[in-house]
Amino acid sequence: MNEEDYVTLTDEQGNEVLYEVLLTFHSDEYGKDYILLSEPGVAENDPEQETEILAFTFEPNDEPESEEGELTPIEDEEEWNMVAEVLNTFVADDSLSTEEDAE
């Protein structure tokens, strides 16, 4: 397990929950960085199972060597639509590469 591929968040009850980083990207249109997360291994265990995906804007710390930063919920509907479009493209590309790899 590569630590860079996982993020630990604290839920409403104060429990630490590990999430897998699915995708990070930058939007020039909004001038922000985004991170998409899911529970680790869910898609690998059952590709047909619906998976909850969390999306946030990501603002890295000012410290050059730090991997920590601030996650902020996305509240704008147009911004959500852009993130959903990027996710759908990612999922479509990933399923194509998986099918090609199987051949």
C-alpha positions as CSV (number, residue, x, y, z in Angstrom):
1,M,0.0,0.0,0.0
2,N,1.5,3.3,-1.1
3,E,0.7,6.1,1.4
4,E,0.3,8.7,-1.3
5,D,-2.7,6.8,-2.6
6,Y,-4.7,7.1,0.6
7,V,-6.2,9.9,2.8
8,T,-7.4,9.7,6.4
9,L,-10.5,11.8,7.2
10,T,-12.3,12.2,10.5
11,D,-16.1,11.5,10.4
12,E,-18.8,13.2,12.3
13,Q,-18.3,10.8,15.3
14,G,-14.6,11.6,15.5
15,N,-13.6,8.2,13.9
16,E,-10.7,8.2,11.5
17,V,-11.7,6.6,8.1
18,L,-9.2,5.7,5.4
19,Y,-10.1,6.6,1.8
20,E,-8.4,5.7,-1.5
21,V,-7.4,8.6,-3.8
22,L,-9.1,7.9,-7.1
23,L,-8.1,11.0,-9.0
24,T,-6.6,14.4,-8.5
25,F,-6.8,17.2,-11.1
26,H,-6.6,20.9,-11.6
27,S,-9.3,23.1,-13.2
28,D,-8.1,26.2,-15.0
29,E,-11.7,27.4,-15.2
30,Y,-12.1,27.5,-11.4
31,G,-8.4,27.9,-10.6
32,K,-8.6,25.0,-8.1
33,D,-7.2,21.6,-7.4
34,Y,-9.6,18.7,-6.8
35,I,-9.4,15.3,-5.1
36,L,-11.8,12.4,-5.5
37,L,-11.9,9.6,-2.9
38,S,-13.6,6.3,-2.3
39,E,-13.5,3.5,0.3
40,P,-10.4,1.4,-0.4
41,G,-10.7,-1.8,-2.4
42,V,-14.5,-1.6,-3.0
43,A,-14.3,-1.4,-6.8
44,E,-11.6,-4.0,-6.9
45,N,-13.7,-6.5,-4.9
46,D,-16.9,-6.0,-6.9
47,P,-16.7,-3.8,-10.0
48,E,-20.5,-3.9,-10.3
49,Q,-21.1,-2.6,-6.8
50,E,-22.1,1.1,-6.6
51,T,-19.3,3.0,-4.8
52,E,-19.7,6.3,-2.9
53,I,-17.2,8.9,-4.2
54,L,-16.3,11.9,-2.2
55,A,-15.1,15.1,-4.0
56,F,-13.3,18.1,-2.5
57,T,-11.3,21.0,-3.5
58,F,-7.7,20.7,-2.2
59,E,-5.5,23.5,-1.0
60,P,-2.0,22.2,-0.2
61,N,-0.1,23.5,2.8
62,D,2.4,26.3,2.2
63,E,5.3,24.1,3.4
64,P,7.2,22.7,0.4
65,E,7.7,19.1,1.7
66,S,4.2,18.8,3.3
67,E,1.7,16.4,1.8
68,E,-1.1,17.8,4.0
69,G,-3.6,20.4,3.0
70,E,-7.2,21.7,3.4
71,L,-10.1,19.8,1.9
72,T,-13.2,21.9,1.2
73,P,-16.6,20.6,0.2
74,I,-17.8,21.6,-3.3
75,E,-20.9,23.7,-2.9
76,D,-21.5,25.3,-6.4
77,E,-23.7,23.3,-8.7
78,E,-21.8,24.3,-11.9
79,E,-18.5,23.2,-10.2
80,W,-20.2,19.9,-9.2
81,N,-21.2,19.3,-12.8
82,M,-17.6,19.9,-14.0
83,V,-16.3,17.5,-11.4
84,A,-18.9,14.9,-12.4
85,E,-17.9,15.2,-16.0
86,V,-14.2,14.7,-15.2
87,L,-15.1,11.7,-13.1
88,N,-17.3,10.2,-15.9
89,T,-14.5,10.6,-18.4
90,F,-12.0,9.0,-15.9
91,V,-14.4,6.0,-15.3
92,A,-15.0,5.6,-19.1
93,D,-11.2,5.8,-19.8
94,D,-10.4,3.4,-17.0
95,S,-13.0,0.8,-18.2
96,L,-11.6,1.0,-21.7
97,S,-8.0,0.4,-20.5
98,T,-9.2,-2.5,-18.3
99,E,-10.9,-4.1,-21.3
100,E,-7.8,-3.6,-23.4
101,D,-5.6,-5.0,-20.7
102,A,-7.7,-8.1,-20.5
103,E,-7.2,-8.9,-24.2
